């Protein structure tokens, strides 16, 4: 019995098959807890470098994605509404200090465009510093 999972299951050769609803042959497979991707951009359709959340998440054995600043204060609600909430994979968002995150590049940094933000109960938003140098 796995006490961390809401679904009871057992692993092992001596598990009686008669008690099982389903039996999976795991010969040659790796059984591991959910993995965590600590820096990715699960923002397909939102940011130019975004990847599909569930494709790089649950479909790859990753149960938690940490978005590395795809959104900023000006567009975090859109990321939450259109990317984070529909995803089956859990996503923890690091808020970019740029108002628009990685949606628009390059951005020149100045003290006037440092955003303020609110941490929501359902999605933890932290801030992260990205340094963008102006392109010639």
CORFENMO-V870284 format. One record per pair of residues at least 4 apart in sequence whose ideal C-beta (glycine too) atoms are under 6 Angstrom apart, sorted by the first residue. I is the first residue (numbers start at 1). J is the second residue. D is the distance in Angstrom with one decimal. If there is no record, write none. Layout:
BEGIN
<<I,J,D> <I,J,D>>
END
This chain:
BEGIN
<<1,8,5.2> <2,9,5.7> <10,15,4.6> <17,23,5.4> <34,63,2.9> <35,61,5.5> <35,62,4.7> <36,64,4.5> <37,62,5.0> <37,65,5.1> <38,66,4.9> <39,68,4.3> <40,56,6.0> <40,65,5.4> <41,47,5.9> <41,49,5.3> <41,50,5.1> <41,68,6.0> <41,70,4.9> <42,51,6.0> <42,53,3.7> <42,65,4.8> <42,67,5.8> <42,91,5.8> <43,47,4.2> <43,50,3.2> <43,70,4.1> <43,83,5.5> <44,50,4.4> <44,51,5.7> <44,52,4.4> <46,50,5.3> <46,79,5.8> <46,83,5.6> <47,70,4.6> <47,102,4.9> <47,103,5.4> <51,56,4.9> <53,57,5.4> <53,87,4.0> <53,89,5.4> <54,58,5.4> <54,59,5.6> <54,87,5.8> <54,88,5.2> <54,89,5.3> <55,59,5.2> <56,60,5.8> <57,62,4.9> <57,65,5.2> <57,89,2.8> <58,88,5.4> <58,89,4.8> <64,90,4.9> <65,89,5.6> <65,91,4.8> <66,92,4.8> <67,91,5.8> <67,93,4.6> <68,94,5.8> <69,94,5.1> <69,96,3.5> <69,101,5.8> <69,128,4.6> <69,130,5.6> <70,101,5.2> <70,102,5.2> <71,75,4.9> <71,76,4.6> <71,79,4.0> <71,101,4.0> <72,96,4.6> <72,98,4.7> <72,99,4.5> <72,100,5.0> <72,101,4.0> <72,115,6.0> <73,99,5.7> <73,115,3.0> <73,117,4.8> <74,99,4.3> <74,100,5.5> <75,100,5.7> <78,82,5.8> <79,83,5.1> <80,84,4.7> <80,123,5.5> <81,85,6.0> <84,91,4.8> <84,123,5.7> <87,91,5.8> <92,124,5.8> <93,123,5.9> <93,125,5.3> <94,126,5.2> <94,128,4.3> <95,117,5.5> <95,125,4.5> <95,127,4.9> <96,101,4.0> <96,130,5.6> <97,127,5.7> <97,129,5.6> <98,107,5.0> <99,113,5.6> <99,115,5.4> <100,104,4.8> <106,132,5.0> <106,134,5.6> <106,135,5.1> <107,132,5.4> <108,134,5.3> <117,125,6.0> <119,125,5.4>>
END
